Amino acid sequence: MKLLLKFYKPVKGSIFYNYDDLEIISPKSLRENCGVVMQDGYIFSDTIERNIATGDEEINRERLQNATKIANIEGFIDSIPLGYNTKIGASGNGISGGQKQRILIARAVYKNPHYIFFDEATSALDAENEKTIHDNLQSFFKGKTVLIIAHRLSTVKKADQIIVLKNGQIVEQGNHQQLTANKGEYYNLVKNQLELGS
């Protein structure tokens, strides 16, 4: 993930965005076009709305409400006295891990970027919240390139292409149906976590 965001240089090989070599893309331009939710994403010591609409001087209310709805945190924000103006501490003090992750997802949705990178973005959520958010994200993902890194297989089940890594090597590639039919590494991982019939 950090290679894709140009925090590190590849030791060997090349990375391309469409047909452009990552080497010639400026880090600023790249990061402006990416919405990133990392497991340890940063929450600023500011209001909830400022934590979601980080780059905008003028906050687009419609986009803000849409983002919180998709991230399934709208109900929580509406239930607290100051709502969107509630101040939260640096590193997310005063909110739970699940609320923090939902604010980070809302931030990525509000940005409406071309590329979306999720690295264990829903690891702190219970299964019900995770399913709701994944269902909400499906229409938002249309027309975008989305990369999801996850151990929870329900998170990747709907992906067009799943890449299975073992000891740093690609061992399988395909969609959920193909990989379960192969009865290989993915199947072995998945059979304990998912009902294959669903």
C-alpha positions in Angstrom: 0.0 0.0 0.0 2.8 2.4 0.9 4.5 1.6 -2.4 1.4 2.6 -4.3 1.2 5.9 -2.4 4.9 6.6 -3.1 6.1 6.5 0.5 8.7 3.9 -0.6 10.3 3.2 -3.9 10.0 -0.3 -5.5 13.3 -2.3 -5.0 12.7 -3.9 -8.3 10.0 -3.9 -11.0 7.7 -1.0 -11.9 4.2 0.2 -10.8 1.9 1.7 -13.4 -1.3 3.8 -12.9 -3.1 3.2 -16.2 -0.1 3.5 -18.5 1.9 6.0 -16.4 4.9 4.8 -14.5 4.7 5.7 -10.8 8.2 7.2 -11.1 6.9 10.1 -13.2 3.8 10.8 -11.1 4.3 13.4 -8.3 3.4 12.3 -4.8 1.1 15.3 -4.3 -0.9 14.5 -7.5 -1.1 10.8 -6.7 -2.3 11.4 -3.1 -4.9 14.0 -4.3 -6.5 11.3 -6.5 -6.5 8.6 -3.8 -8.8 7.9 -0.9 -7.0 5.9 1.6 -8.3 4.1 4.7 -5.5 2.4 6.7 -6.0 0.4 9.9 -4.1 3.0 11.8 -5.5 6.1 10.0 -5.0 9.5 11.6 -7.8 11.4 13.3 -7.1 15.2 13.8 -7.9 17.1 17.0 -10.8 18.9 15.4 -14.6 18.5 14.8 -16.1 15.5 13.2 -17.0 17.4 10.0 -13.4 18.8 9.7 -12.1 15.3 10.1 -14.2 14.2 7.2 -13.9 17.2 4.9 -10.2 17.7 5.5 -9.2 19.6 2.4 -12.3 21.8 1.9 -12.5 25.3 3.2 -16.2 25.4 2.4 -17.8 22.1 3.4 -20.2 20.6 0.9 -23.1 19.6 3.2 -24.7 17.3 0.7 -21.4 15.4 0.1 -20.8 15.3 3.9 -24.1 13.8 4.7 -23.8 11.3 1.8 -20.3 10.3 3.1 -21.5 9.7 6.7 -24.5 7.8 5.4 -22.3 5.4 3.3 -19.9 5.0 6.2 -22.9 4.2 8.5 -21.9 6.8 11.1 -24.8 9.3 10.4 -26.9 7.8 13.3 -24.0 8.2 15.8 -23.3 11.8 14.8 -27.1 12.7 14.9 -27.3 11.2 18.4 -24.7 13.4 20.1 -25.6 17.0 21.2 -23.2 18.9 19.0 -23.5 16.6 16.0 -21.0 17.3 13.3 -19.4 20.1 15.4 -18.4 17.6 18.1 -14.7 17.9 18.7 -12.7 14.7 18.8 -9.2 14.3 20.1 -6.0 13.5 18.2 -5.7 9.8 17.4 -9.4 9.5 17.9 -9.6 10.1 21.6 -13.2 10.0 22.8 -14.5 7.7 20.1 -14.3 3.9 19.7 -12.1 2.1 17.2 -15.2 1.3 15.0 -16.4 4.9 15.0 -12.8 6.0 14.1 -12.8 3.6 11.1 -16.2 4.8 10.0 -15.0 8.5 10.1 -12.0 7.5 8.0 -14.2 5.7 5.5 -16.5 8.8 5.4 -13.3 10.9 4.7 -12.4 8.8 1.7 -16.0 8.8 0.4 -16.3 12.6 0.8 -13.0 13.1 -1.2 -14.6 11.1 -4.1 -11.3 10.1 -5.6 -10.4 8.0 -8.7 -8.5 5.4 -6.6 -9.6 3.9 -3.3 -7.2 1.9 -1.0 -8.6 0.1 2.0 -6.1 -1.6 4.3 -8.0 -3.6 6.9 -10.4 -0.6 6.8 -13.2 -2.5 8.6 -11.2 -4.6 11.1 -12.6 -2.8 14.2 -16.2 -3.2 13.1 -18.7 -5.8 14.0 -20.1 -8.0 11.2 -23.4 -6.2 11.0 -21.8 -2.7 10.6 -19.2 -4.1 8.2 -21.9 -5.7 5.9 -24.0 -2.4 5.9 -20.9 -0.3 4.9 -19.8 -2.8 2.2 -23.4 -2.8 0.8 -23.4 1.0 0.9 -20.0 1.2 -0.8 -20.9 -0.9 -3.8 -22.5 1.9 -5.8 -19.9 4.4 -4.7 -17.2 2.0 -6.0 -18.6 2.1 -9.6 -16.2 3.6 -12.1 -13.4 3.7 -9.6 -10.3 1.5 -9.0 -10.6 -0.1 -5.6 -7.8 -2.1 -3.8 -8.8 -3.8 -0.6 -6.3 -5.6 1.7 -8.1 -7.8 4.2 -7.9 -10.9 6.2 -11.7 -11.0 6.7 -12.9 -12.8 3.6 -16.4 -11.3 3.6 -14.6 -8.0 2.8 -13.2 -9.3 -0.5 -16.0 -11.7 -1.6 -17.5 -9.3 -4.2 -14.1 -8.2 -5.7 -13.7 -8.6 -9.5 -10.3 -10.0 -8.9 -8.9 -11.6 -5.7 -5.1 -12.1 -5.3 -4.1 -14.6 -2.7 -0.6 -14.1 -1.2 1.4 -16.7 0.7 4.9 -16.0 2.0 5.0 -12.9 -0.1 4.2 -14.8 -3.4 1.0 -14.7 -5.5 -0.4 -18.3 -5.2 -3.9 -17.8 -6.7 -5.8 -15.2 -8.7 -9.5 -15.0 -9.8 -12.9 -14.1 -8.5 -14.7 -15.7 -5.5 -16.5 -18.3 -7.6 -13.4 -19.3 -9.6 -11.2 -19.6 -6.5 -13.7 -21.6 -4.5 -14.2 -24.0 -7.4 -10.4 -24.5 -7.6 -10.4 -25.8 -4.0 -6.9 -24.4 -3.4 -5.4 -21.9 -0.9 -8.4 -19.4 -1.1 -10.9 -22.3 -0.6 -9.0 -23.4 2.5 -9.0 -19.9 3.9 -12.6 -19.3 3.0 -14.4 -22.5 4.2 -14.0 -21.6 7.9 -15.1 -18.0 7.5 -17.9 -18.0 4.9 -20.8 -20.2 4.0 -19.8 -21.1 0.4 -23.4 -21.5 -0.6 -24.3 -17.8 0.1 
